[in-house]
Amino acid sequence: MRQSSVRGDRSRRRRQPDAQELGWDDSLYDNKGLPPDAPGWTPPEGGEVPPGDEDGPEAGAGHRKGGRPRRKKGGKGRKVLRWTAISLAVLIVGTAGAGYWYYEHLNANLRKAPRSLGNSGLKKPDPNAFGQTPLNILLLGSDGRNSKKNIELGGARQDADRKPLADVQMLVHVSADRSNMSVISIPRDTRVTIPKCTDPKTHEEYPQTTAPINESLQHGGPGCTLATWQELTGIYIDHFMMVDFSGVVDMADAIGGVPVCVRANIYSHDSKGHGSGLRLTKGTHPVKGVQALQWLRTRYGFEDNTDIGRAKAQHMYMNSMIRQLKKGTKLSDPGQLRDLAEAATKALTVDDGLDTVKKLYDLGGDLSRVPTKRTTMITMPWQYGPGERYVVPKPGDADATFAMLRNDTALDGKDTKKKPAPDPKPSTAKDQLKVVVQNGTNSTVTGPASGRASDIQRQLAGLGWTAAGTTTVLTSQADTTLTYHGTDRRGDALAVAKALGLPKSAVRESSSVTGLQLIVGNDWRAGTTYPKTSGNDKPADKAPASADAQNGESKGCMKVNPDYTF
């Protein structure tokens, strides 16, 4: 890759400030945890098979071969490097000793956009008793053909003027204590409610609609995709990052290759124009550059020629890249790191909360604490819609998966299991216990259920908690929660929960409340006794089998479709 024009004699004439002078935590370089920085994003669809894109001439019909819809997935000191664009781009500034002028140069490379274009009202989760909060990052792969290079890489020149689709979407959830990370992808043709969004550049207003989730990017940009995810999952998302075709190729070149494996010879190409152009012989191969992009975009050739097979290949690539970067490999060279910084920052579009390289660096350091073995990648549980022309979230399994992330429960089922201590007794008289009730049903899709705070406050007063009050501030929350501050209040909180029929899982300690706060969520939009549903008292503690989970340390070879072998 060509060296950046900003590198030259100037860098040798002036002393470069080190990480400490720039205000960064130098201890992050010595963290020996997993480098994920969002092991998530993988590129969208298409290929090296001109003139059509990877899906070929029938892509717009929404069907895969055989009549079914397309499905997608949608993962030592200075050696602790993250595979995704964020920390890879950011790490350079500290490890390569780049000066302030170069830091500003990288900042200028970044493209920024508003975090959310919706009005869901979701708020960031309250900190736990130790002041920690989970971290959620949405990783997007854009299929835009908005440059000559992207057209060459993606094919489908007829799409050059089309608004890009977010054909790869992954939500990275990092636990509050940074002990584990979960990555959930969603099939690109999943039918969801896309909320009302306004394009921040043109001010064009897009009404609420039901459509494939990849079209949300066309409703004003990545901020609308983030708003769609929040509406679908009830999870507050802190940030987004989006990368295009050429950015993937440039970063893969700078990394130096990622080992992948196939069970048989594969050639992803047929007479109808289907395929990414990937051609590999049986066994393990290091892929980089265009070949890496082909691997990540291959649908025709893996398993049953659907997006689910492609998702598995993407997860395999991400897991392998994480392990590769953790070894240090070629990225220990400052020049190569600087090249990667150029490639990554030029490829990235980030939200306005990640608008500097320093913020990306700080985020990368946070993510690096997660061990590889505690990383889990899944595909959202799904099922076919009517006519098998698209997919929808699978009832039960998808809801349980989203709830696990909302409750900060690891998808690998390995959260520390402790014998529960006996429930403490209430310490405050009912008529003196102050409980603030808030209406959390402010959904942009269904609208708020009016009067919920007052309804439950009156119910509490009738049960003896006469000091309970309300707040008129509306919020939006998927699950009803009862939070308390200080272990001495747990007994009081459990007594209130029991009286209302709330499960123990709804009772949580928080450092941000002063007494007891009850938020009535969208799971309790009517009635004065919490509705009993199966499993309320035993929330899921592991991703369902339908999520097809992969561990960060798992290795394997992709199954090749016999119609695409040689």
C-alpha positions as CSV (number, residue, x, y, z in Angstrom):
1,M,0.0,0.0,0.0
2,R,1.2,3.5,-0.8
3,Q,2.6,5.3,2.2
4,S,0.7,8.3,3.4
5,S,1.7,11.7,2.1
6,V,1.9,13.1,5.6
7,R,4.8,10.8,6.4
8,G,8.2,12.3,5.5
9,D,10.9,14.7,6.7
10,R,8.6,16.7,8.8
11,S,8.0,13.7,11.1
12,R,11.8,13.4,11.6
13,R,12.3,17.1,12.4
14,R,9.9,17.5,15.3
15,R,9.6,15.4,18.5
16,Q,6.4,13.4,18.6
17,P,4.4,13.5,21.9
18,D,3.9,10.1,23.5
19,A,0.6,8.6,24.5
20,Q,0.8,10.0,28.1
21,E,1.3,13.5,26.8
22,L,-1.7,13.2,24.6
23,G,-3.7,12.2,27.7
24,W,-4.2,8.5,26.9
25,D,-4.0,5.6,29.3
26,D,-0.7,4.0,28.5
27,S,-1.7,0.9,30.6
28,L,-4.0,-0.1,27.9
29,Y,-1.1,-1.2,25.8
30,D,-0.3,-3.9,28.3
31,N,-3.7,-5.4,28.5
32,K,-3.6,-9.1,27.6
33,G,-7.3,-9.6,26.9
34,L,-9.1,-10.1,23.6
35,P,-8.7,-7.5,21.0
36,P,-12.2,-7.4,19.6
37,D,-13.1,-3.8,19.1
38,A,-16.2,-5.0,17.7
39,P,-15.5,-8.2,16.1
40,G,-18.4,-7.5,14.0
41,W,-18.4,-5.8,10.8
42,T,-18.1,-7.7,7.7
43,P,-18.6,-6.4,4.2
44,P,-21.8,-6.6,2.3
45,E,-22.7,-8.4,-0.8
46,G,-21.3,-8.5,-4.2
47,G,-18.2,-9.8,-5.9
48,E,-15.5,-9.8,-8.4
49,V,-17.7,-11.3,-11.1
50,P,-18.5,-8.5,-13.6
51,P,-20.8,-7.2,-14.7
52,G,-23.3,-8.2,-12.0
53,D,-22.9,-8.2,-8.2
54,E,-22.5,-11.3,-6.1
55,D,-26.2,-12.1,-6.1
56,G,-26.4,-11.8,-9.8
57,P,-29.3,-10.6,-11.9
58,E,-32.0,-12.0,-9.7
59,A,-30.9,-10.2,-6.5
60,G,-33.7,-7.7,-6.4
61,A,-36.3,-10.4,-6.3
62,G,-35.4,-11.2,-2.7
63,H,-35.1,-14.9,-3.4
64,R,-32.2,-17.2,-3.1
65,K,-31.6,-20.2,-5.4
66,G,-34.4,-22.7,-5.0
67,G,-37.0,-20.1,-4.3
68,R,-36.1,-19.2,-0.8
69,P,-35.2,-15.7,0.3
70,R,-31.7,-14.4,0.7
71,R,-30.5,-14.7,4.3
72,K,-27.6,-13.0,5.8
73,K,-25.6,-12.7,8.9
74,G,-26.2,-10.2,9.9
75,G,-17.5,-10.6,14.2
76,K,1.0,-8.4,25.1
77,G,1.7,-5.0,25.5
78,R,1.7,-3.4,22.1
79,K,0.6,-6.6,20.5
80,V,-2.9,-6.3,21.8
81,L,-4.5,-5.1,18.5
82,R,-8.1,-5.1,17.5
83,W,-9.3,-6.3,14.2
84,T,-12.0,-3.9,13.5
85,A,-11.4,-0.5,12.1
86,I,-11.9,1.4,15.4
87,S,-9.0,0.3,17.5
88,L,-6.8,-0.7,14.5
89,A,-7.0,2.9,13.3
90,V,-6.7,4.3,16.8
91,L,-3.8,2.2,18.1
92,I,-1.5,3.7,15.5
93,V,-1.5,7.0,17.3
94,G,0.0,5.6,20.4
95,T,2.2,2.8,19.1
96,A,3.6,4.5,16.1
97,G,4.4,7.6,18.1
98,A,2.5,9.9,15.7
99,G,2.5,13.5,16.5
100,Y,-0.3,15.9,17.1
101,W,-0.3,16.9,13.4
102,Y,-0.8,13.3,12.4
103,Y,-3.5,12.8,15.0
104,E,-5.4,15.8,13.5
105,H,-4.9,14.4,10.0
106,L,-6.5,11.1,11.0
107,N,-9.4,12.9,12.7
108,A,-10.0,14.7,9.4
109,N,-10.2,11.3,7.6
110,L,-13.2,10.3,9.7
111,R,-16.7,10.8,8.3
112,K,-19.3,11.6,11.0
113,A,-23.1,11.4,11.2
114,P,-25.7,11.7,14.0
115,R,-26.0,8.8,16.4
116,S,-29.8,8.3,16.1
117,L,-32.4,9.7,13.7
118,G,-35.3,8.2,15.7
119,N,-37.2,9.4,18.8
120,S,-37.5,6.1,20.8
121,G,-36.7,7.7,24.1
122,L,-34.5,4.8,25.1
123,K,-32.0,5.9,27.7
124,K,-28.6,4.5,28.6
125,P,-28.8,1.8,31.2
126,D,-28.2,2.9,34.8
127,P,-24.7,2.0,36.2
128,N,-24.5,-1.1,38.4
129,A,-23.4,-0.9,42.0
130,F,-19.8,-0.4,40.8
131,G,-20.6,2.4,38.5
132,Q,-20.3,0.2,35.3
133,T,-22.5,0.2,32.3
134,P,-22.7,-2.2,29.3
135,L,-21.4,-1.0,25.9
136,N,-23.4,-1.5,22.7
137,I,-21.9,-0.8,19.3
138,L,-23.7,-1.2,15.9
139,L,-21.3,-2.3,13.1
140,L,-22.5,-1.7,9.5
141,G,-21.3,-2.8,6.1
142,S,-22.4,-0.5,3.3
143,D,-22.8,-1.8,-0.2
144,G,-22.6,1.6,-1.8
145,R,-21.0,1.9,-5.2
146,N,-20.2,5.6,-4.6
147,S,-16.6,5.5,-6.0
148,K,-14.8,4.0,-8.9
149,K,-13.0,1.5,-6.6
150,N,-16.3,0.5,-4.8
151,I,-17.9,-0.1,-8.2
152,E,-15.0,-2.3,-9.3
153,L,-15.1,-4.3,-6.1
154,G,-18.9,-4.6,-5.9
155,G,-19.8,-5.0,-9.5
156,A,-23.4,-4.0,-10.4
157,R,-22.4,-0.7,-12.1
158,Q,-26.1,0.0,-12.6
159,D,-26.3,0.6,-8.9
160,A,-23.8,3.4,-8.8
161,D,-26.4,6.0,-8.2
162,R,-28.5,3.9,-5.8
163,K,-28.5,4.8,-2.1
164,P,-26.5,2.2,-0.3
165,L,-28.0,-0.6,1.7
166,A,-26.7,-1.8,5.1
167,D,-26.3,-5.4,4.0
168,V,-24.1,-6.3,7.0
169,Q,-25.4,-5.4,10.5
170,M,-24.0,-6.6,13.8
171,L,-24.6,-5.4,17.3
172,V,-21.6,-5.8,19.6
173,H,-22.6,-6.0,23.3
174,V,-19.8,-5.7,25.9
175,S,-20.8,-6.5,29.4
176,A,-20.6,-3.8,32.1
177,D,-17.7,-5.6,33.9
178,R,-16.0,-6.2,30.5
179,S,-15.7,-9.9,31.2
180,N,-17.5,-11.0,28.0
181,M,-18.7,-9.9,24.6
182,S,-21.7,-11.0,22.5
183,V,-22.1,-10.2,18.8
184,I,-25.5,-10.6,17.2
185,S,-26.1,-10.4,13.4
186,I,-29.4,-10.0,11.6
187,P,-30.4,-11.4,8.2
188,R,-30.5,-8.4,5.8
189,D,-34.0,-9.1,4.5
190,T,-35.6,-9.3,8.0
191,R,-38.9,-7.4,7.9
192,V,-38.9,-4.9,10.7
193,T,-40.6,-1.6,11.6
194,I,-38.3,1.2,10.4
195,P,-39.3,4.3,12.5
196,K,-39.8,7.8,11.2
197,C,-36.4,9.3,10.3
198,T,-35.3,12.6,8.9
199,D,-32.2,12.9,6.7
200,P,-29.8,15.2,8.6
201,K,-28.4,16.5,5.2
202,T,-31.4,16.9,3.0
203,H,-34.0,17.2,5.8
204,E,-36.2,14.8,3.9
205,E,-38.6,13.1,6.2
206,Y,-39.1,9.3,5.9
207,P,-42.4,8.1,7.4
208,Q,-42.5,5.0,9.6
209,T,-42.7,1.8,7.5
210,T,-42.3,-1.9,7.5
211,A,-39.5,-3.1,5.2
212,P,-36.2,-5.2,5.1
213,I,-33.9,-3.9,7.7
214,N,-31.1,-3.2,5.2
215,E,-33.2,-0.5,3.6
216,S,-33.1,1.5,6.9
217,L,-29.8,3.0,5.7
218,Q,-31.6,4.7,2.8
219,H,-33.9,6.6,5.3
220,G,-31.3,9.2,6.2
221,G,-28.2,7.2,7.0
222,P,-26.7,5.0,9.7
223,G,-28.6,6.9,12.4
224,C,-31.8,5.5,11.1
225,T,-30.4,2.0,11.1
226,L,-29.4,2.5,14.7
227,A,-32.9,3.8,15.6
228,T,-34.4,0.7,13.9
229,W,-32.3,-1.7,16.0
230,Q,-33.3,0.1,19.1
231,E,-36.9,-0.2,18.2
232,L,-36.6,-3.9,17.4
233,T,-34.5,-4.9,20.4
234,G,-35.2,-2.4,23.1
235,I,-31.4,-2.1,23.6
236,Y,-29.8,1.3,24.0
237,I,-27.0,1.5,21.4
238,D,-24.1,3.8,22.3
239,H,-22.3,4.1,18.9
240,F,-22.3,3.0,15.3
241,M,-19.4,2.4,12.8
242,M,-19.9,1.8,9.1
243,V,-17.3,0.7,6.5
244,D,-17.5,0.3,2.7
245,F,-16.0,-2.2,0.2
246,S,-12.7,-0.5,-0.4
247,G,-12.1,0.1,3.3
248,V,-12.3,-3.7,3.9
249,V,-9.8,-4.4,1.1
250,D,-7.3,-1.7,2.2
251,M,-7.4,-2.9,5.9
252,A,-7.1,-6.6,4.9
253,D,-4.0,-5.7,2.9
254,A,-2.5,-3.8,5.8
255,I,-3.2,-6.7,8.2
256,G,-1.3,-9.2,6.0
257,G,-3.8,-12.0,5.7
258,V,-6.3,-13.9,7.8
259,P,-6.4,-17.8,7.8
260,V,-9.6,-19.3,6.6
261,C,-10.5,-22.9,5.8
262,V,-12.8,-24.7,3.4
263,R,-13.7,-28.4,3.4
264,A,-13.5,-28.7,-0.4
265,N,-12.4,-26.7,-3.5
266,I,-14.7,-23.7,-4.0
267,Y,-15.4,-21.4,-6.9
268,S,-18.2,-18.9,-6.2
269,H,-19.3,-18.3,-9.7
270,D,-21.8,-19.7,-12.2
271,S,-23.2,-19.0,-15.7
272,K,-26.0,-16.8,-14.3
273,G,-23.6,-14.3,-12.8
274,H,-24.1,-15.5,-9.2
275,G,-21.1,-15.6,-7.0
276,S,-18.4,-13.5,-5.4
277,G,-15.5,-14.9,-7.5
278,L,-13.9,-16.6,-4.5
279,R,-11.7,-19.5,-5.7
280,L,-9.8,-21.6,-3.1
281,T,-8.6,-25.2,-2.9
282,K,-9.5,-27.4,0.0
283,G,-7.8,-26.6,3.2
284,T,-6.5,-23.4,5.0
285,H,-5.4,-20.3,3.2
286,P,-4.5,-16.8,4.4
287,V,-6.8,-14.4,2.5
288,K,-6.3,-10.6,2.2
289,G,-7.3,-7.7,0.0
290,V,-9.9,-8.5,-2.6
291,Q,-9.9,-12.2,-1.7
292,A,-10.8,-11.3,1.9
293,L,-13.7,-9.2,0.6
294,Q,-14.8,-12.1,-1.6
295,W,-14.7,-14.5,1.4
296,L,-16.8,-12.1,3.4
297,R,-19.4,-11.6,0.6
298,T,-19.7,-15.2,-0.6
299,R,-23.2,-16.6,-0.4
300,Y,-23.3,-18.8,-3.5
301,G,-20.8,-21.6,-2.5
302,F,-21.2,-21.9,1.2
303,E,-23.6,-24.5,2.7
304,D,-27.1,-23.9,1.2
305,N,-26.3,-20.8,-0.8
306,T,-28.0,-18.5,1.7
307,D,-27.1,-15.6,3.9
308,I,-27.0,-17.9,6.9
309,G,-24.0,-19.8,5.4
310,R,-22.4,-16.5,4.6
311,A,-22.9,-15.4,8.2
312,K,-21.0,-18.5,9.4
313,A,-18.1,-17.6,7.1
314,Q,-18.0,-14.1,8.3
315,H,-17.9,-15.3,11.9
316,M,-15.1,-17.7,11.1
317,Y,-13.2,-14.8,9.5
318,M,-13.7,-12.5,12.4
319,N,-12.6,-15.1,15.0
320,S,-9.5,-15.9,13.0
321,M,-8.6,-12.3,12.6
322,I,-8.9,-11.7,16.3
323,R,-6.6,-14.6,17.0
324,Q,-4.2,-13.4,14.3
325,L,-4.0,-9.9,15.6
326,K,-3.6,-11.1,19.1
327,K,-0.4,-12.8,18.0
328,G,1.0,-9.4,16.9
329,T,2.0,-10.6,13.4
330,K,2.9,-7.9,10.9
331,L,1.1,-5.1,12.7
332,S,4.0,-4.6,15.1
333,D,5.7,-2.5,12.3
334,P,5.0,1.2,12.8
335,G,4.8,1.9,9.1
336,Q,2.3,-0.8,8.5
337,L,0.3,0.4,11.5
338,R,0.3,3.9,10.1
339,D,-0.9,2.6,6.7
340,L,-3.7,0.8,8.5
341,A,-4.6,4.0,10.3
342,E,-5.0,5.7,7.0
343,A,-7.1,3.0,5.5
344,A,-9.3,2.6,8.5
345,T,-10.0,6.2,9.2
346,K,-10.7,6.9,5.5
347,A,-13.1,3.9,5.4
348,L,-15.0,4.7,8.6
349,T,-18.2,6.6,9.1
350,V,-18.8,7.0,12.8
351,D,-21.5,8.6,15.0
352,D,-20.9,12.1,16.5
353,G,-19.9,10.5,19.8
354,L,-16.9,8.8,18.2
355,D,-15.7,11.8,16.2
356,T,-12.0,11.7,17.1
357,V,-9.3,9.1,17.0
358,K,-8.8,9.5,20.8
359,K,-12.4,8.5,21.5
360,L,-11.9,5.5,19.2
361,Y,-8.7,4.6,21.0
362,D,-10.4,4.9,24.4
363,L,-13.2,2.6,23.2
364,G,-10.7,0.1,21.8
365,G,-8.9,0.0,25.1
366,D,-12.2,-0.8,26.9
367,L,-13.0,-3.6,24.5
368,S,-9.5,-5.1,24.7
369,R,-10.2,-6.3,28.2
370,V,-12.6,-9.1,27.0
371,P,-10.9,-12.5,26.8
372,T,-11.2,-14.3,23.4
373,K,-12.8,-17.3,25.0
374,R,-15.7,-15.2,26.3
375,T,-16.6,-13.8,22.9
376,T,-19.8,-15.3,21.4
377,M,-21.1,-14.6,17.9
378,I,-24.7,-15.5,16.9
379,T,-27.3,-14.8,14.2
380,M,-30.6,-13.5,15.4
381,P,-33.1,-16.4,15.7
382,W,-35.4,-16.1,12.7
383,Q,-38.1,-17.8,10.7
384,Y,-39.7,-17.3,7.3
385,G,-42.5,-14.9,6.7
386,P,-45.5,-15.7,4.5
387,G,-44.5,-17.2,1.2
388,E,-40.9,-17.6,2.3
389,R,-40.0,-14.3,0.6
390,Y,-38.4,-12.8,3.7
391,V,-37.6,-13.6,7.3
392,V,-38.9,-12.2,10.6
393,P,-37.5,-12.5,14.2
394,K,-38.4,-15.9,15.6
395,P,-41.0,-15.5,18.4
396,G,-39.7,-16.5,21.8
397,D,-36.1,-17.2,20.8
398,A,-35.4,-13.7,19.4
399,D,-37.2,-12.0,22.3
400,A,-35.2,-14.1,24.8
401,T,-31.9,-13.2,23.1
402,F,-32.7,-9.5,23.1
403,A,-33.7,-9.7,26.7
404,M,-30.4,-11.3,27.6
405,L,-28.5,-8.4,26.1
406,R,-30.8,-5.9,27.8
407,N,-30.1,-7.6,31.1
408,D,-26.4,-7.8,30.4
409,T,-26.4,-11.6,30.4
410,A,-23.6,-13.4,28.5
411,L,-24.8,-15.5,25.5
412,D,-22.2,-18.2,26.2
413,G,-23.9,-19.3,29.4
414,K,-20.7,-19.0,31.4
415,D,-21.6,-16.0,33.6
416,T,-20.3,-16.7,37.1
417,K,-22.9,-18.8,39.0
418,K,-23.2,-18.0,42.6
419,K,-25.5,-19.6,45.2
420,P,-28.1,-17.0,45.8
421,A,-28.1,-15.5,49.2
422,P,-31.3,-15.6,51.2
423,D,-33.7,-12.8,50.4
424,P,-33.3,-9.9,52.9
425,K,-36.3,-8.7,54.8
426,P,-37.8,-5.2,54.2
427,S,-36.1,-2.5,56.3
428,T,-38.5,0.3,55.8
429,A,-42.2,0.6,56.8
430,K,-44.5,0.5,53.8
431,D,-46.0,3.9,54.4
432,Q,-42.5,5.5,54.6
433,L,-40.9,3.9,51.6
434,K,-40.6,6.3,48.7
435,V,-41.0,4.7,45.3
436,V,-40.9,6.8,42.2
437,V,-43.0,5.3,39.3
438,Q,-42.3,6.2,35.7
439,N,-44.1,5.4,32.5
440,G,-41.6,3.6,30.2
441,T,-44.0,2.8,27.4
442,N,-43.1,5.6,25.0
443,S,-42.7,3.5,21.9
444,T,-42.4,5.3,18.6
445,V,-44.2,2.4,16.9
446,T,-47.2,1.8,19.2
447,G,-47.2,5.1,21.1
448,P,-47.2,5.5,24.9
449,A,-49.8,3.7,27.0
450,S,-51.2,6.7,28.9
451,G,-51.5,6.8,32.6
452,R,-49.3,3.8,33.4
453,A,-47.3,5.5,36.1
454,S,-50.5,6.7,37.9
455,D,-52.1,3.3,37.5
456,I,-49.3,1.5,39.3
457,Q,-48.8,4.3,41.9
458,R,-52.4,3.9,42.9
459,Q,-52.0,0.1,43.0
460,L,-49.0,0.5,45.3
461,A,-50.9,2.9,47.6
462,G,-53.7,0.4,47.8
463,L,-51.2,-2.2,48.9
464,G,-49.8,0.0,51.7
465,W,-47.0,1.9,50.0
466,T,-48.7,5.3,50.4
467,A,-45.5,7.3,50.0
468,A,-45.2,6.1,46.4
469,G,-45.2,8.9,43.8
470,T,-44.9,9.4,40.1
471,T,-42.8,11.4,37.6
472,T,-44.5,12.8,34.5
473,V,-41.4,12.3,32.3
474,L,-42.0,9.7,29.6
475,T,-39.3,7.2,28.7
476,S,-39.1,4.0,26.6
477,Q,-38.0,0.7,28.0
478,A,-38.7,-2.8,26.8
479,D,-38.7,-4.5,30.3
480,T,-40.2,-3.3,33.5
481,T,-37.5,-2.7,36.1
482,L,-37.4,-1.9,39.8
483,T,-34.0,-0.3,40.7
484,Y,-32.7,0.5,44.1
485,H,-29.6,2.1,45.6
486,G,-27.6,0.4,48.4
487,T,-27.9,-3.2,49.6
488,D,-30.0,-2.2,52.6
489,R,-32.8,-1.4,50.2
490,R,-32.9,-4.8,48.4
491,G,-35.4,-6.2,50.9
492,D,-37.7,-3.3,50.3
493,A,-37.4,-3.6,46.5
494,L,-38.1,-7.4,46.6
495,A,-41.2,-6.8,48.7
496,V,-42.6,-4.3,46.2
497,A,-41.8,-6.6,43.3
498,K,-43.5,-9.5,44.9
499,A,-46.6,-7.5,45.6
500,L,-46.9,-6.4,42.0
501,G,-46.1,-9.8,40.6
502,L,-42.7,-8.8,39.2
503,P,-40.0,-11.5,38.8
504,K,-36.8,-11.2,40.8
505,S,-34.9,-10.6,37.6
506,A,-36.6,-7.2,37.3
507,V,-35.1,-6.0,40.6
508,R,-31.6,-4.5,40.1
509,E,-29.2,-2.4,42.1
510,S,-28.1,0.9,40.5
511,S,-25.7,3.6,41.5
512,S,-27.7,6.3,39.8
513,V,-30.9,6.2,41.8
514,T,-31.4,7.6,45.3
515,G,-34.3,5.3,46.5
516,L,-36.5,3.0,44.6
517,Q,-37.5,3.7,41.0
518,L,-40.1,1.6,39.1
519,I,-40.1,2.0,35.3
520,V,-43.2,0.4,33.8
521,G,-42.0,-1.0,30.5
522,N,-43.6,-2.0,27.2
523,D,-44.0,-5.5,28.6
524,W,-46.7,-4.2,31.0
525,R,-48.9,-1.8,29.0
526,A,-52.1,-2.7,30.8
527,G,-53.4,-3.9,34.2
528,T,-52.1,-3.5,37.7
529,T,-50.5,-6.9,38.2
530,Y,-47.5,-7.8,36.1
531,P,-48.6,-10.3,33.4
532,K,-47.3,-13.8,34.0
533,T,-45.5,-15.3,31.0
534,S,-43.6,-18.5,30.7
535,G,-40.1,-18.2,32.1
536,N,-40.5,-14.8,34.0
537,D,-38.7,-16.2,37.0
538,K,-36.1,-18.1,35.0
539,P,-34.8,-15.8,32.3
540,A,-32.6,-17.3,29.6
541,D,-29.0,-17.7,30.6
542,K,-27.6,-18.9,27.2
543,A,-28.2,-18.2,23.6
544,P,-30.9,-20.5,22.1
545,A,-29.8,-23.3,19.7
546,S,-31.4,-21.4,16.8
547,A,-28.9,-18.6,17.2
548,D,-26.1,-20.9,15.9
549,A,-23.5,-19.6,18.4
550,Q,-19.7,-19.6,17.7
551,N,-17.1,-19.1,20.3
552,G,-14.2,-16.7,19.7
553,E,-11.7,-19.5,20.0
554,S,-13.5,-22.0,17.8
555,K,-11.9,-23.2,14.6
556,G,-13.3,-25.1,11.7
557,C,-13.8,-25.3,7.9
558,M,-16.7,-24.0,5.9
559,K,-18.9,-26.5,4.2
560,V,-18.8,-26.0,0.4
561,N,-22.0,-26.3,-1.7
562,P,-21.4,-29.1,-4.2
563,D,-22.7,-26.9,-7.1
564,Y,-19.8,-24.5,-6.6
565,T,-16.8,-26.8,-6.4
566,F,-14.2,-27.8,-8.9
